[in-house]
Amino acid sequence: MIGKPIYKVIFHNQEQVYEIFARAIYQSEMYGFIEIEELVFGERSQLLVDPGEEKLKSEFSGVKRSYIPMHAIIRIDEVEKEGEAKVHESKGANVTPFPYGGMIPSGD
């Protein structure tokens, strides 16, 4: 691969599953979060508009960095090129995020 890698991040957000693409992803200094920067949206023809991708573009417009809780992450893949950003309903899914209480390890 030439240039910066692209990552596909799939995560839960308010009973929906988001699939987005980013060029930079790393563990945050805020305990329990993943930081995602440089979101990538596919350049599509103006004649064909995908409502799911347009929803994500408008939701993340002006966002410099996004913090996603680790327990919401389903999967992170390094991919060859960006794809289509998507939003799926998670109704009927038999995978549920594990509840996270936010416990901080003791300093003992």
C-alpha distances in whole Angstrom, upper triangle without the diagonal:
4,7,8,7,10,13,15,19,22,25,29,31,34,35,31,28,25,22,20,16,15,13,15,17,19,23,26,29,31,31,30,28,24,23,20,19,18,18,17,19,18,20,23,26,29,31,29,29,28,30,28,25,28,30,26,26,29,30,27,28,28,27,25,24,25,27,26,29,27,30,29,25,25,21,18,14,11,10,7,9,13,16,20,21,24,27,29,33,33,37,37,34,35,33,34,33,35,37,36,39,37,39,38,38,42,42,44
4,7,8,11,14,17,20,24,27,30,32,36,36,33,30,27,23,21,17,16,13,15,18,20,24,26,29,31,32,31,28,25,23,20,19,17,18,16,19,18,19,22,25,28,30,29,29,28,31,29,26,28,30,27,26,29,29,26,27,27,26,24,24,25,27,27,30,29,32,30,27,27,23,20,17,13,12,9,11,14,17,21,22,25,29,31,34,35,39,40,37,38,35,36,35,37,39,38,41,39,40,39,40,43,43,45
4,6,9,13,16,19,22,25,29,30,34,35,32,28,25,22,19,15,13,10,12,15,18,21,23,26,28,30,29,26,22,20,18,16,14,15,14,17,17,18,22,24,27,30,28,28,27,29,28,24,26,28,25,23,27,27,24,24,24,23,20,20,22,24,25,28,27,30,29,25,26,23,19,17,13,12,11,11,13,17,20,21,24,27,30,33,34,38,39,36,37,35,35,33,35,37,36,39,36,38,37,38,41,41,43
4,7,10,13,16,19,22,26,27,30,32,29,25,22,19,16,12,10,7,8,11,14,18,20,22,25,26,25,22,19,16,14,12,11,13,12,15,16,18,21,24,27,29,28,27,26,28,25,22,24,26,22,21,24,24,21,21,21,20,17,17,19,20,21,24,23,26,25,22,23,20,16,14,11,11,10,10,12,15,18,19,22,25,27,31,31,35,36,33,35,32,32,30,32,34,32,35,33,35,33,34,37,37,40
4,7,10,13,16,19,23,24,28,29,26,23,20,16,14,10,9,6,8,10,13,16,19,22,24,25,23,21,17,15,13,12,11,12,11,14,15,18,21,24,26,29,27,26,24,26,24,21,23,24,21,20,24,23,20,22,22,20,18,17,18,19,20,22,21,24,22,19,19,16,12,10,7,7,7,8,10,13,16,17,20,22,25,28,28,32,33,30,31,28,29,27,29,31,30,33,31,33,32,33,36,36,39
4,7,10,13,16,20,21,25,26,22,19,16,13,10,7,6,5,8,9,13,16,18,22,23,24,22,19,15,14,11,11,10,9,8,11,12,15,18,21,24,26,24,23,21,23,20,17,20,21,17,17,21,20,17,19,20,18,16,15,16,17,17,20,19,22,20,17,17,14,10,8,6,6,7,6,7,10,13,13,16,19,21,24,25,29,30,27,28,26,26,25,27,29,28,31,29,32,31,32,36,36,39
4,6,10,13,16,18,22,22,20,16,13,10,8,5,5,6,8,8,11,14,16,20,21,21,19,16,13,12,9,10,10,9,9,12,13,17,19,23,25,27,24,23,21,22,19,16,19,20,16,17,20,19,16,19,20,17,16,15,14,15,14,17,16,18,16,13,13,10,7,5,4,6,9,9,8,10,12,12,14,16,18,22,22,25,27,24,25,22,23,21,23,25,25,28,26,28,28,29,33,34,37
4,7,10,14,16,19,19,16,13,10,7,6,5,7,9,10,10,13,15,18,21,22,22,19,17,13,13,11,12,12,10,10,11,13,16,18,22,24,25,23,21,18,19,16,14,17,17,14,15,19,17,15,18,20,17,17,15,14,15,14,16,15,17,14,11,11,8,6,5,6,7,10,9,8,8,10,9,11,13,15,18,18,22,23,20,22,19,20,18,21,23,23,27,26,28,28,30,34,35,38
4,6,10,12,16,16,14,10,8,6,5,6,8,11,11,9,12,13,15,19,19,19,16,13,10,11,9,11,12,10,11,13,15,18,20,24,25,27,24,22,19,19,16,14,17,17,13,15,18,16,14,17,19,16,16,14,12,12,10,12,11,13,11,8,8,6,5,7,9,10,14,13,11,11,12,10,11,12,13,16,16,20,21,18,19,16,17,15,18,20,20,23,22,25,25,27,31,32,35
4,7,10,13,13,10,7,6,5,7,9,11,14,14,12,14,15,17,21,20,20,16,14,12,13,12,15,16,13,14,14,16,20,21,25,26,27,24,22,18,18,14,14,17,16,13,16,18,16,15,18,20,18,19,16,13,13,10,12,11,12,9,6,5,5,6,9,12,13,16,16,13,12,12,10,9,10,10,13,12,16,17,14,16,13,13,12,15,18,18,22,21,24,25,27,31,33,35
4,7,10,10,8,6,5,7,9,11,13,16,16,13,15,15,16,19,18,18,14,12,11,13,12,15,17,14,16,17,19,22,23,27,28,29,26,23,20,19,15,15,18,16,13,16,18,15,15,18,20,17,18,16,12,12,8,9,9,9,5,4,5,7,9,12,15,16,20,19,17,16,15,12,11,10,10,12,11,14,16,13,15,12,11,9,13,14,15,18,18,21,23,25,29,31,33
4,7,7,6,5,6,9,11,15,16,20,19,17,18,17,18,21,19,18,15,13,13,15,15,18,20,17,19,19,21,25,25,28,29,30,27,24,20,19,15,16,18,16,14,17,18,15,15,19,21,18,20,17,14,13,9,9,10,9,5,7,7,10,12,16,19,20,23,22,20,19,17,14,12,10,9,10,8,12,14,11,13,10,9,8,11,12,14,17,17,21,23,25,29,31,34
4,6,5,6,7,10,12,15,17,20,20,18,19,19,18,21,19,19,16,14,14,15,15,17,19,17,19,19,21,24,25,28,28,29,26,23,20,18,14,15,17,14,12,15,16,12,13,17,19,16,19,16,13,12,9,10,12,11,7,9,11,13,15,18,21,22,25,24,21,20,18,14,12,9,10,10,9,12,15,14,16,13,12,10,13,14,15,17,18,21,23,26,30,32,35
4,5,8,10,14,15,19,21,24,24,21,22,22,21,24,21,21,18,17,17,19,18,21,23,20,22,21,24,27,27,30,29,30,27,24,21,18,15,17,18,15,14,17,17,14,15,19,21,19,21,19,16,15,12,12,15,13,10,13,14,17,19,22,25,26,29,27,24,23,20,17,14,11,11,9,9,11,14,14,16,14,12,11,14,14,15,18,19,22,25,28,31,34,36
4,7,10,13,16,20,22,25,25,23,24,24,24,26,24,23,20,19,19,21,20,23,25,22,23,22,24,27,27,30,30,30,27,24,20,18,15,17,19,16,15,19,19,16,18,21,24,22,24,22,18,18,15,15,16,14,11,13,13,16,19,22,25,26,29,27,24,22,20,17,14,10,9,7,6,7,10,10,13,12,10,10,14,14,16,19,20,24,26,29,33,35,38
4,6,10,13,16,19,23,23,21,23,23,23,26,24,24,20,19,18,19,18,21,22,19,20,19,21,24,24,26,26,27,24,21,17,15,12,14,16,13,12,16,16,14,15,19,22,20,22,20,17,17,14,15,16,14,11,12,12,14,17,19,22,22,25,24,21,19,16,13,10,7,6,5,5,8,11,10,13,12,11,12,15,16,18,21,22,25,28,30,34,37,39
4,7,10,14,16,20,20,18,20,20,21,25,23,23,19,17,16,18,16,19,20,17,17,17,19,22,22,25,25,26,23,20,16,15,11,13,15,13,12,15,17,14,15,19,21,19,21,19,16,16,13,14,14,13,9,10,9,11,13,15,18,19,22,21,18,16,14,11,8,6,5,6,6,10,12,10,13,11,11,11,15,17,18,21,22,25,27,30,33,36,38
4,6,10,13,16,17,16,18,19,20,23,22,22,19,16,15,15,13,15,16,13,14,13,15,19,19,22,23,24,21,18,14,13,10,10,13,11,9,12,14,12,12,15,18,16,18,16,13,14,11,13,14,14,10,10,10,11,12,14,16,16,19,18,14,13,11,8,6,5,7,9,10,13,16,14,16,14,14,14,17,19,20,23,23,26,27,30,34,36,38
4,7,10,14,15,14,17,18,20,23,23,23,20,17,15,15,13,14,15,11,11,11,13,16,17,20,21,23,20,17,14,14,10,10,13,12,9,12,15,13,13,16,18,16,18,16,14,15,13,15,15,15,12,10,10,9,10,11,13,13,16,14,11,9,8,5,5,6,8,12,12,16,18,16,18,16,16,16,19,21,22,25,25,28,29,31,35,36,39
4,7,10,12,12,15,17,18,22,21,22,20,16,14,13,10,11,11,7,8,8,10,14,15,19,20,22,19,17,14,14,11,9,12,12,8,10,13,12,10,13,15,13,14,13,11,13,12,15,15,17,14,12,12,11,10,11,12,12,14,12,9,8,8,5,7,9,12,15,16,19,22,19,22,19,19,18,21,23,23,26,25,28,29,31,35,36,39
4,7,9,10,14,16,18,21,22,23,20,17,14,13,9,10,9,6,5,7,9,13,15,19,20,22,20,18,16,17,14,11,14,14,11,11,15,14,12,14,16,14,14,13,12,14,14,17,17,19,16,13,14,12,10,9,9,9,11,9,6,7,8,7,10,12,15,18,19,23,25,22,24,22,22,21,24,25,25,28,27,30,30,32,35,36,39
4,6,7,11,14,15,19,19,21,19,16,12,10,7,6,5,4,5,9,11,14,17,21,22,25,23,21,19,20,17,14,16,16,13,13,16,15,12,14,14,12,11,10,10,13,13,16,16,19,17,14,15,13,10,10,10,10,12,10,8,11,12,10,13,16,18,21,22,26,28,25,27,24,24,22,24,26,25,28,26,29,28,30,34,34,37
4,7,10,14,15,19,20,22,20,17,13,11,8,7,5,7,7,11,13,15,19,22,24,27,25,23,22,23,20,17,19,20,16,16,19,18,15,16,16,14,12,11,12,14,15,18,18,21,19,17,18,15,12,11,9,10,11,10,9,13,15,14,17,19,22,25,26,29,31,28,30,27,27,25,27,28,27,30,28,30,29,31,34,34,37
4,7,11,12,15,17,18,17,14,11,8,6,5,6,8,10,14,16,19,22,26,27,30,28,26,24,25,22,20,21,21,18,17,20,19,15,17,16,14,11,10,11,12,13,16,16,19,18,15,17,15,12,12,11,12,14,14,13,16,17,16,19,21,23,26,26,30,32,29,30,27,26,24,25,27,25,27,25,27,26,27,31,31,34
4,7,9,13,14,15,14,11,7,6,5,6,9,10,12,16,18,21,24,28,29,32,30,27,25,25,22,20,22,22,18,18,21,19,16,18,18,14,12,10,10,10,10,13,12,16,15,12,14,12,9,11,10,13,16,15,14,17,18,16,18,20,22,24,24,28,29,26,27,24,23,20,22,23,21,24,21,23,23,24,27,28,31
4,6,9,11,12,12,9,6,5,7,9,12,13,16,19,22,25,28,32,33,35,33,31,29,29,25,23,25,25,21,21,23,21,18,21,20,16,14,11,11,10,11,12,11,15,15,13,15,13,11,13,13,16,18,19,18,20,22,20,21,22,24,26,25,29,31,27,28,24,23,20,21,22,20,22,19,21,20,21,24,24,27
4,7,8,9,8,6,5,6,9,12,15,16,19,22,25,28,31,34,36,38,36,33,31,30,27,25,27,26,22,23,25,22,20,22,21,18,16,12,12,9,10,10,9,13,14,12,15,14,12,15,15,19,22,22,21,23,24,22,23,23,25,27,25,29,30,27,27,23,22,19,19,19,17,19,16,17,16,17,20,20,24
4,5,7,8,5,5,5,9,11,15,16,20,23,26,29,32,35,36,39,36,34,31,31,27,26,27,26,22,23,24,21,19,21,20,16,14,11,10,8,9,10,10,14,14,14,17,17,15,18,18,22,24,24,23,25,26,23,24,24,26,27,26,30,31,28,29,25,23,20,20,20,17,18,15,16,15,16,19,20,23
4,6,9,8,9,9,13,14,18,20,23,26,29,32,35,39,39,42,40,37,35,34,31,29,31,29,25,26,27,24,22,24,22,18,16,13,13,10,12,12,12,16,17,17,20,20,19,21,22,25,28,28,27,29,29,27,28,27,29,30,29,32,34,31,31,28,26,22,22,21,18,18,14,15,13,15,17,17,21
4,6,6,8,9,13,15,19,20,24,26,30,33,35,39,39,42,39,36,34,33,30,28,29,27,24,25,26,23,20,23,21,18,16,13,12,9,10,10,11,14,15,16,19,20,19,22,23,26,29,29,27,29,29,26,27,26,28,28,27,30,32,29,29,26,23,20,19,18,15,15,11,13,11,14,16,17,21
4,6,9,11,15,17,21,22,25,28,31,34,37,40,41,43,41,38,35,34,30,30,31,29,26,27,28,24,23,25,24,21,20,16,14,11,11,9,9,12,14,14,18,19,18,22,23,27,30,30,28,30,30,27,27,26,27,28,26,29,31,28,28,24,21,18,17,16,12,12,8,10,8,10,13,15,18
4,7,10,13,17,20,21,24,26,29,32,35,38,39,41,38,35,32,31,28,27,29,27,23,25,26,23,21,24,24,20,19,16,13,10,9,6,6,8,10,11,14,15,16,19,21,24,28,28,26,27,27,24,24,23,24,24,23,25,27,24,24,20,18,14,13,13,9,10,8,10,9,12,15,17,20
4,7,10,13,17,17,20,22,26,29,31,35,35,38,35,32,29,28,25,24,26,23,20,22,23,19,18,21,20,16,16,12,10,6,5,4,5,8,9,10,13,14,14,17,19,22,25,25,23,24,24,21,22,21,22,23,22,25,26,24,24,20,18,14,15,14,12,13,11,13,13,15,19,20,23
4,7,10,14,14,17,19,23,26,28,32,33,35,33,30,27,26,23,22,24,22,18,20,21,18,16,19,19,15,14,10,8,6,5,6,6,10,10,9,12,12,11,14,15,18,21,21,20,21,21,19,19,19,21,22,21,25,26,23,24,20,19,15,16,17,15,17,14,17,16,18,22,23,26
4,7,10,11,15,17,21,24,26,30,31,33,31,28,26,26,22,21,22,21,17,18,19,17,14,16,16,12,10,7,6,5,7,9,10,13,13,11,15,14,12,15,15,18,21,20,18,20,20,18,19,19,22,23,23,27,29,26,27,23,22,19,20,20,18,20,17,20,19,21,24,25,28
4,7,7,11,14,17,20,23,26,27,30,28,25,23,23,20,17,19,18,14,15,17,15,11,14,14,10,9,6,5,6,8,11,12,15,13,12,14,13,11,13,13,15,18,17,15,17,17,14,16,17,20,22,22,26,28,25,26,23,22,19,21,22,20,22,20,23,23,25,28,29,32
4,6,9,12,16,18,21,25,25,28,27,24,23,23,20,17,19,18,15,14,16,14,11,12,12,9,6,5,7,9,11,15,16,19,17,15,18,17,14,15,14,16,18,16,14,17,17,15,18,19,22,24,25,28,31,28,30,27,26,23,25,26,24,26,24,26,26,28,31,31,34
4,6,10,13,15,18,21,22,25,24,22,21,21,19,16,17,17,14,12,15,14,11,11,11,9,7,7,9,12,14,18,19,22,20,18,20,18,15,16,14,15,16,14,12,15,15,14,17,19,22,25,26,29,32,29,31,28,28,26,28,29,27,29,27,30,29,31,34,35,38
4,7,10,13,15,19,20,23,21,19,17,18,15,12,13,14,10,9,12,12,8,10,10,9,8,8,9,12,13,17,18,20,18,16,18,16,14,14,14,14,15,13,10,12,12,10,13,15,18,21,23,26,29,26,28,26,25,24,26,27,26,29,27,30,30,32,35,36,39
4,7,9,12,16,17,20,18,16,15,16,14,11,12,14,11,9,13,13,10,11,13,12,12,12,13,16,16,20,21,23,20,18,19,17,15,14,13,12,13,10,7,9,9,9,12,15,18,22,23,27,29,27,29,27,27,25,28,30,29,32,30,33,33,35,38,39,42
4,6,9,12,14,16,14,12,11,13,11,8,9,11,9,7,11,12,10,11,13,13,14,15,15,18,18,22,23,24,21,19,20,18,16,16,15,14,14,11,7,8,7,7,10,13,17,20,22,25,28,26,29,27,27,26,29,30,30,33,32,35,35,38,41,42,45
4,6,10,12,14,12,11,11,13,12,9,10,13,11,10,14,15,14,14,17,17,18,18,19,22,22,25,25,27,24,22,22,20,18,17,16,14,13,10,7,6,6,8,11,15,18,21,24,27,29,27,30,28,29,28,31,33,33,36,35,38,39,41,44,45,48
4,7,9,12,11,10,11,14,14,11,11,15,14,11,14,17,16,15,17,18,19,21,21,24,25,28,29,31,27,25,25,24,22,21,19,17,16,12,10,10,9,11,14,17,21,24,27,30,32,30,33,32,32,32,35,37,37,40,38,42,42,44,47,48,52
4,6,8,7,7,9,12,13,10,11,14,14,12,15,18,17,17,20,21,22,23,24,27,27,30,31,32,29,27,26,25,24,22,22,19,18,14,12,11,9,12,14,17,20,23,26,29,31,30,33,32,33,32,36,38,38,41,40,43,44,46,50,51,54
4,5,6,7,10,13,15,13,12,16,17,15,17,20,20,19,22,23,25,27,27,30,30,33,34,35,32,30,30,29,27,26,25,22,21,17,15,14,13,15,17,20,22,26,29,31,33,32,36,35,36,36,39,41,41,44,44,47,47,50,53,54,58
4,6,6,10,12,15,13,11,15,16,14,16,19,19,18,21,23,25,27,27,30,30,34,35,36,33,31,31,30,29,28,28,25,24,20,18,17,15,16,18,20,23,26,29,31,34,33,37,36,36,36,40,41,42,44,44,47,48,50,54,55,58
4,6,10,12,15,14,13,17,18,17,18,21,22,21,24,26,28,30,30,33,33,36,37,38,34,33,32,32,31,30,30,27,26,22,20,18,16,18,19,21,23,26,29,31,33,33,37,36,37,37,41,42,43,46,46,49,50,53,56,58,61
4,7,10,12,11,11,14,16,15,17,19,20,20,23,25,27,28,28,31,30,33,34,35,31,30,29,28,28,27,27,24,24,20,18,15,13,14,15,17,19,22,26,27,30,29,33,32,33,34,38,39,40,43,43,46,47,50,53,55,58
4,6,9,8,7,11,12,12,13,16,17,17,20,21,24,25,25,27,27,30,31,32,28,27,27,26,26,25,26,23,23,20,17,14,11,12,13,14,17,20,23,25,27,27,31,30,31,31,35,36,37,40,40,43,44,47,50,52,55
4,6,5,6,9,10,11,12,14,16,16,20,20,23,24,23,25,24,27,28,28,25,24,23,23,23,23,23,21,22,18,15,12,9,9,9,11,13,16,19,21,24,23,27,26,27,28,31,33,34,37,37,40,41,44,47,49,52
4,6,5,6,9,10,10,12,14,15,19,19,22,23,21,24,23,26,27,27,23,23,23,23,23,24,25,23,24,21,17,15,11,10,9,10,12,14,18,19,22,22,26,25,26,26,30,31,32,35,35,38,40,43,46,48,51
4,5,5,6,9,10,11,12,14,18,18,21,21,19,21,20,22,23,23,20,19,19,19,20,20,22,20,22,19,15,13,9,7,5,6,9,11,14,17,20,19,23,22,22,23,26,27,29,31,31,35,37,39,43,45,48
4,5,5,6,9,10,11,12,15,15,18,18,17,20,19,22,23,24,20,19,19,19,19,19,20,18,19,16,12,10,7,5,6,8,11,14,17,20,22,22,25,23,24,24,27,28,29,32,32,35,36,39,42,44,47
4,5,5,6,8,10,10,14,15,18,19,18,21,20,23,25,26,22,22,22,22,22,22,23,21,22,19,15,14,10,9,9,10,14,16,19,22,25,24,28,26,26,26,30,30,31,34,33,37,38,41,44,46,49
4,6,5,6,9,10,14,14,17,18,16,19,18,21,23,23,20,20,20,21,21,22,23,22,24,21,17,15,12,9,9,8,12,14,17,19,22,22,25,24,24,23,27,27,28,31,30,34,35,38,41,43,46
4,5,5,6,8,12,11,14,14,13,15,15,18,20,21,17,17,18,18,18,19,20,19,21,18,14,13,10,7,8,8,12,14,16,19,22,21,24,23,22,21,25,25,26,28,28,31,32,35,39,40,43
4,6,5,6,9,10,13,14,13,17,17,20,22,24,20,20,21,21,20,20,21,20,21,18,14,14,11,9,10,11,15,18,20,23,26,25,28,26,26,25,28,29,29,31,30,34,34,37,40,42,45
4,6,5,9,10,13,15,14,17,18,21,24,25,21,21,23,23,22,24,24,24,25,22,18,17,15,12,13,13,16,18,21,23,27,26,29,28,27,26,29,29,29,31,30,34,35,38,41,42,46
4,6,9,9,12,13,11,14,14,18,20,21,18,18,20,21,20,22,23,23,25,22,18,18,15,12,12,12,15,16,19,21,25,24,27,25,24,22,25,25,25,27,26,30,31,34,37,39,42
4,6,5,9,9,9,12,13,16,19,20,17,17,19,20,19,20,21,21,22,20,16,16,15,11,13,13,16,18,20,23,27,25,28,25,24,23,25,26,25,27,26,29,30,33,36,37,41
4,5,9,11,11,15,16,20,22,24,21,21,23,23,22,23,23,23,24,21,17,18,16,14,15,16,20,22,24,27,30,29,31,29,28,27,29,29,29,31,29,32,33,36,39,40,43
4,6,9,11,14,17,20,23,25,22,22,25,24,23,24,24,24,25,23,19,20,19,17,19,19,23,25,26,29,33,31,34,31,30,28,30,30,29,31,29,32,32,35,38,38,42
4,6,7,10,13,17,19,21,19,19,21,21,20,21,21,22,24,21,18,19,19,16,17,18,21,23,24,28,31,29,31,28,27,25,27,27,26,27,25,28,28,31,34,35,38
4,7,10,13,17,19,22,20,19,22,22,19,21,20,21,23,21,18,20,20,17,20,20,24,26,27,30,33,31,33,30,29,26,28,28,26,28,25,28,27,30,33,33,37
4,7,10,13,15,18,17,16,19,19,17,19,19,20,22,20,18,20,20,17,19,19,22,24,25,28,31,29,30,27,26,23,24,24,23,24,22,24,24,26,29,30,33
4,6,10,12,15,13,13,16,16,15,17,18,20,22,21,18,19,19,15,17,17,19,21,21,25,27,25,27,23,22,19,21,21,19,21,19,22,22,25,28,29,32
4,7,9,12,11,11,15,15,14,17,19,21,24,23,20,21,21,18,18,18,20,21,21,24,26,24,25,22,20,17,18,18,16,17,15,18,18,21,24,25,29
4,6,9,7,7,11,12,12,16,17,20,23,22,20,20,20,16,17,16,17,18,17,21,23,20,21,18,16,13,15,15,13,15,14,17,18,20,24,25,28
4,5,5,7,11,12,13,17,19,22,25,25,23,23,23,19,19,18,19,19,17,20,22,20,20,17,14,11,12,11,10,12,10,13,14,17,21,23,26
4,5,5,9,10,11,15,17,20,24,24,22,23,23,20,20,19,19,20,18,21,22,19,19,15,13,10,10,11,9,12,11,13,14,16,20,22,24
4,6,8,11,13,16,19,22,26,26,24,24,24,21,20,18,18,18,15,18,19,16,16,12,10,6,7,7,7,10,10,13,15,17,20,23,25
4,6,9,11,15,18,20,24,24,21,21,20,17,16,14,14,15,13,16,17,14,15,11,9,6,8,9,10,13,13,16,18,20,24,26,29
4,6,8,11,14,17,20,20,19,18,18,16,15,14,14,15,14,17,18,15,15,12,11,8,10,12,12,16,15,18,19,21,25,27,29
4,7,10,14,16,20,20,18,17,17,15,14,14,13,14,12,15,16,13,13,9,10,8,11,14,14,18,18,20,22,23,27,29,32
4,7,10,12,16,17,16,15,16,14,14,15,15,16,15,18,19,15,16,12,13,12,14,17,17,21,20,22,23,25,28,30,32
4,7,9,13,14,13,14,15,14,15,16,17,19,18,21,22,19,19,16,17,15,17,20,19,23,22,24,24,25,29,30,33
4,6,10,11,11,12,14,14,15,17,18,21,20,24,24,21,21,18,20,18,20,23,23,26,25,27,28,28,32,33,36
4,7,9,10,12,15,15,17,19,21,24,23,27,28,24,25,22,23,22,24,26,26,29,28,30,29,30,34,34,37
4,6,7,9,12,13,16,19,20,23,24,27,28,25,26,23,25,24,26,29,29,32,31,33,33,34,37,38,41
4,7,9,13,15,18,21,23,26,27,30,31,28,29,27,29,28,30,33,32,36,34,36,36,37,41,41,44
4,7,10,12,15,19,21,25,25,29,30,28,29,27,29,28,30,33,33,36,34,37,37,38,42,42,45
4,7,9,12,15,18,22,23,26,28,25,27,25,26,26,29,31,31,34,33,35,35,37,41,42,44
4,6,9,13,15,19,20,24,25,23,25,24,25,25,28,30,30,34,33,36,36,38,42,43,46
4,6,10,12,16,18,21,23,21,24,23,24,24,27,29,30,33,33,36,37,39,42,44,47
4,7,10,14,16,19,21,20,22,21,21,21,24,26,27,30,29,33,33,36,39,41,44
4,7,10,12,15,18,16,19,18,19,19,23,24,25,29,29,32,33,36,39,41,44
4,7,9,12,15,14,17,16,16,17,21,22,23,26,27,30,32,34,38,40,43
4,6,9,11,11,14,14,14,15,19,21,23,26,27,30,32,35,38,41,43
4,6,9,9,12,12,13,14,18,19,22,25,26,29,32,34,38,41,43
4,6,5,9,9,9,11,15,16,19,22,24,27,29,32,35,38,40
4,5,9,10,10,13,16,18,21,24,26,29,32,34,37,40,42
4,6,9,10,14,16,18,22,25,27,30,32,35,38,41,43
4,5,7,11,14,16,19,23,25,27,30,32,35,38,40
4,6,10,12,15,18,22,24,26,29,30,34,37,38
4,7,9,12,15,19,21,23,25,27,30,33,35
4,6,9,12,15,17,20,23,24,28,31,33
4,6,9,12,14,16,19,21,25,28,30
4,6,10,12,14,17,18,22,25,27
4,7,9,11,15,17,20,23,25
4,6,8,11,14,17,20,22
4,6,9,12,15,18,20
4,6,10,12,15,18
4,6,9,12,15
4,6,9,12
4,7,9
4,6
4
